[in-house]
Amino acid sequence: METRIDDRAGNLPECSGGPRGERPLTGVEQVFDRSVDRRSAVGAIASGLLAGVGLLQTACSPFAAADSRERARLNWKRYFQGNFRLMTDAEKEETVRRLERLHELNTGRRINVQATDAREGVLYGYAFNISKCRGYMDCVRGCIRENNQDRQSDMRYIRIHEHEKGQINFEFAEDDFFHEVPVPGHFYIGTQCFQCENPPCVDVCPVQATWKEPDGIVVVDYDWCIGCRYCEAACPYDARRFNWADPVVPEDELNRNQHYLGNRLRSKGVVEKCTFCVQRVREGRNPACVEACPTGARVFGNLLDPDSDIRWVLENKKVFRLKEDLGTEPKFWYYMD
Amino acid sequence: MRSGFHRVVAVRSLIRAVLWLGLLSPTGCAGEAGHAGEEDASLLARLRSGDVEHPNADLSSEPFLGPTRRVAVQEYSSRPTFYVFERAPSIEQYPCSECHTVMLAAMRPRRRAEQLHAHWDLTLVHASDRVMRCTTCHWQGNLDWLTTLTGDTVSFDHSYQLCAQCHSEQGADWAGGAHGKREGGWALPRVIQTCVACHDPHRPTWDTRWPAHAGRTQQ
């Protein structure tokens, strides 16, 4: 079994030194296995005990049913799992199986959670034709269903902005409309996470719960995110969404083909965002928004393929990106007919 | 087990991708030698220097394409061969020659009261009647075929050739990838919808409609 201590870009974790430097540290070791002063130690132990006592009680009680003991045991392991990027392939496999099993225990139904790696030689790019968009929002609906977004808060990764002709100024555009479209004298621009090559959200995360994958997608480890929302503040495009409450997805609308870094079920207190449907594109499918759009306004493909549609658009159409001067290098371009 | 050659190719692709990632950032300047001011290299130049040999990553659109048969489109020399779905099987009353056994001129009603026996639901609202009439596209010699402005016959499978006569910009955009709808996934084979999949050739204008998603405040 291969063990690796660095992440795929060759970065070493900060607390990997010392006598146990041979294998990646678990969450417990990363948190507890370092020197602290007495005051911090007392505080940490006390809060840890309070958190753990509840879990421990259900896990060890001989009176709980076998199912709830297993559930408690799995929740305990999940609570102390490490950062996804530091896991070996075997640990990742164990992590996703645990999520599948927990869902089965909690609901009696099965899901399929993958941890598919980025494909080699692929860098995803996206183009949006603002002459074609007519404000239909088929993309929004497709995205919500594909990515298991919370229905109660009307969580949407994609926003369609209705601009009045004469200027592109997002301050004056309406992004929560519901009337017949397109409205004469108006045009429509859609935004979502642009998967920047130089993402400010990744730089500011205090716990490295979000990072850019080798295929260009910026992802979040929802079980590592502490919900500080610094990334939400840092994003210049307002792409990040925070779960103020436990997300609710009706069981019959649940998308059961999930990815650990993509559309698997999130919890209260974590940040999420568009991932270019990582669960789909790593299997060769288009993102749900691209497939749903009836006007063909959305173009997707591999930027490293000189024959791809996205490259043709960049080379032949007049493209622009939003807030170009910030240097975020988004991989999402706009063009017109 | 991967052979040594494949491993080398894979590693080379990976190195190139990693190098290209460094190139795409404006502050990264690792990579190709000999260029002064690497940070200022245009976006397209940076993209081209990162081209990989196997850009489909062992993925394919085949599993997502369904059983409909395809026709190759090879008229656009700037683009590698791509495909459209066959059209004739989805036309309800094809072949047209089953009814249209005589020339169209001979089928004209002699009396004003005698109207169309079929196609009564079709109205032509596409350019003015100084520009287009039925025979602009439908070949009178055999209604199983379409015709160009100069009289060349075209099969229904390649009907896009007709549209591109007047809509040449859209035709070029369509062949390139900036116009129209892709079928399947992002990997090869590239199958795209023809013009008539979205644009009714007899009445191409789209009506307004309601959005597919209502916000929580509007439900």
Interface residues (C-beta under 8 A of the other chain):
Chain A: R119 E120 G121 V122 L123 A127 N129 K132 R134 G135 Y136 M137 D138 V140 R141 I144 Q152 S153 D154 R156 I160 D176 F177 F178 H179 E180 V181 P182 E197 N198 P214 G216 V281 E283 G284 R285 N286 V290 C293 P294 T295 G296 V299 F300 G301 N302 L303 L304 D305 P306 D307 S308 D309 I310 R311 W312 V313 L314 E315 N316 K317 G327 E329 Y335 D337
Chain B: A10 S13 L14 R16 A17 V18 W20 L21 L24 S25 P26 T27 L43 L44 L47 R48 G50 D51 V52 E53 H54 P55 N56 A57 D58 L59 S60 S61 P63 F64 R79 P80 E169 Q170 D173 G176 G177 A178 H179 G180 K181 R182 G185 W186 A187 R190 Q193 C198 W206 T208 R209 W210 P211 A212 H213 A214 G215 R216 T217 Q218
